[in-house]
Amino acid sequence: MTAVDDQKPTGGETAPVDRTPVDPTPNPHATAEQVQAAYEDTKLAQVLYHDWEAETYDEKWSISFDQRIIDFARGRFDKIVPDAPVPYERAMELGSGTGFFLLNLMQSGVAKKGSVTDLSPGMVKVALRNAENLGLDVDGRVADAESIPYEDDTFDLVVGHAVLHHIPDVEQSLREVLRVLKPGGRFVFAGEPSTYGDFYARWMSRATWWATTTVTKLGPLKQWRRPQAELDESSRAAALEAVVDIHTFSPDDLERLAVAAGAAEVETTAEELAAAMLGWPVRTFEAAVPREKLGWGWAGFAFGGWKRMTWLDENVLRKIVPPQFFYNVLITGVKPEK
């Protein structure tokens, strides 16, 4: 069962912020003028970029809801909370996108009932559609993470994946997360870019894009070149992506923010070094060439390579490399009992 709930928020006294409802109308395409305006308005950039990407986001990022990705999502959760008392009765995903993290966690048995929230109406629409197709009990709201439109003490669990780095005021957002959690409730955020990781990932992605789009101008390799209009649209999307990615973190950064927001039992960890150095060039190459050129053989190479690099990260590099050099930061904390 799925349902969009546009009820005006009724939050508690702990978050005296503007709770004006977000425009629920998706905007599937952004013009050059809108992109330019978004450079001056972070939240406009968030809506434009994620509405633009919503219908193709799962394909772009190889998101699915099969056992492979169920195991991936659950692995991130178990890595930071290995002994969680699952299933939680009700969970919310902050900045859900198309529902990748929450819906796969629900399929793995982490939660019985879910709520998806995102600043992008387009993403909420797709997440609810995905939930309905999976037969999951999920509702959704268009929501600003700094003013979450649910009442105090609503959820047993709040999760998010690659969302905090999009939020202007991360500490305020974490205060809101704690407000909507029940006393003793837990939050889990994964996939946040580290400062060092973001630096090397962006440079590898830029180099891969340049090399691929340059080489595919030549002779027989032109069949591997996407139409110029598609490449131009990807470049405009990338320009917006650079605007919406507004923070990077170290594990210590995130821990300080969570403690300042009022969380207890805060813990952080990090993952993906070799895996990120393979993954980002692979994803950029996939975005630069026609989809039909890549078959199951490529998919097997990409996923198999990521698994091998992950093994290297966990069994070798983690023992010798400081955590701030890994790409992804994970954090969990608990709302103190009253």
Secondary structure, 3 states (H helix, E strand, C coil): CEEECCCCCCCCCCCCCCCCCCCCCCCCCCCHHHHHHHCCCHHHHHHHHHHHHHHHHHHHCCCCCCHHHHHHHHHHHHHHCCCCCCCEEEEEECCCCCCHHHHHHHHCCCEEEEEEEECCHHHHHHHHHHHHHHCCCEEEEECECCECCCCCCCEEEEEEECCHHHCCCHHHHHHHHHHHEEEEEEEEEEEEEEHHHHHHHHHHHHHHHHHHHHHCCCHHHHHHCCCHHHHHHHHHHHHHHHHHCCCCECHHHHHHHHHHHCCEEEEEEEECCHHHHHHHHHHHHHHHCCHHHCCHHHHHHHHHHHHHHHHHHHHHHHHHCCHHHCCEEEEEEECCCC
